[in-house]
Amino acid sequence: MESVLSVLPWVPVNVGGCDLLAKAWFGDTQYRVLLSDLSGVWEEDMNADDIQSRAQDLNKRLRAPAQAFFSHLCSVAQPCFSSQDDDQTSSAQVSLERHGDNFTVRLKSELAGLPFYWEFRCTPMPVAMVCSQLVRPLLAVSRVLQRQVEDLAAMLVRKDAEIQDYQENGAVLSRARLQTEPFEVHRYRENFFTQTVPQMGVPLDSLGFEPELRALYVAVNSVKSARKRKRSSDSSHAWDDVSVPEHQDHQRTNDVHTGVGAPLASQEHKDVKKASGKTQEADSEQTVPLTPAAAGSEECHTSRPKKKKAMGLFR
């Protein structure tokens, strides 16, 4: 739900006569609603069981499964939390009430000829979620816009160089009103900050979220979500590629058969020969007479080197 919710844009809505920014996600039998007036952010998260319980509490005369309640709720609630320039219109009566740090959005509509009531009981959102859903995405959008301005400024500089080349080769402007001054980045920024911005009069508490900004918000967060999914996929592949001892042993044996890693095999062979030589020296120095039992054990001992035929792998 978090990844789906993060790519949804904030849209300006009017709920019960109050201007808010809203972000709402409706699934099969669950929903999550985020609302903000730029002084706080509130949310509500409901699943199928919660929806069924609240629907029965608010609508004593109605008896229906959670899916029926939720289907009707989506039809009347989604237009309330959608964009103001959307063609959808809700048939529900909407009111807003505040209760301390919480507030409630009440809807009244009609279902099967009977009144249908619903309440979105929103509580303050944790700071971490506010940063994740509002602050960081907007900072990312501002960086993208700054990069766009820099690219446009560089393009204008190249266009001026192109126009100058035309003029130096005898090109003449046919209409004088189309003539422009060469673009200077520093002078443009200074004039924009000192003259254009004060005339714009954009208040800091403005809830305006233009369609172009909403599209940019979605694009930025879609890229971020895609990168998260890619990192998650790469990490899972990395765990799948952890070395397996059986595979290493099989590969090592293949390397010996094919001549790969010959120095290592040669060194191991020398170590085995040294160990064998020490064993023979110890046997030659033994002067204690052997009893039959000891002779039997000696036969077992002398038969052990036959198993060293496995060392042929290293020759």
C-alpha angles and dihedrals in degrees: 000000000000093000092047092046093049093062094051114098126234109248129196112244137170111227116183092338093310122115112229142161111240137192116181132176122190119189130177098294103348139063143187124205127192122190131179137179091186090256092074144352124232133187145183127198119192134177132195096276092048091049092050093049095047093044090055092047094051097037109043094169096052124084116185140126120270091255092060093048092046094048091055092043091055092051093055102031103045094064089052091058097038129094119296091234092053118116092227116106125191122225091205127104108236129201133171127214129180123214110185107290092351132067136193130219110206123201127192121189140138128268122182091344093307130101114266120202130192136174129201102206103196125192130191114283119235116260092244091057092046090055092045097048102032119009103045095041091051091049089051090050090051091053091050091050091049090052089049091053091050092050092049091049091052090049091052090051090053091048091053090052089051092050091048090053090052091050093049088054093054103270114151127199110242095205118042094202089068093061115113135186119254111271117251115187098205095048091047092052092048093051092045094053097042102036114015100043095051090050092051091064096200108173119222091235094053113137093199112134107174121210091248091055091047090053090049090048090054092047094050094047093044090058091048092050091048091052091050091052091048093050090049091050092047092051091051090050089049091057090048089055095055108131115266115211094221091053092049092050091049091048091048091053091049090051091054092049092049095045095252112137092020094154090057092049091048092051092050090050090053091050090052092049091051091051090048092050092052090051092052092049090051090051093050093052093053110107101166110116114246122239119212089261090048090047089054090051089047090054089052089048094049091048092058096079088065087073089061088081084097085074087076086087089073097049 
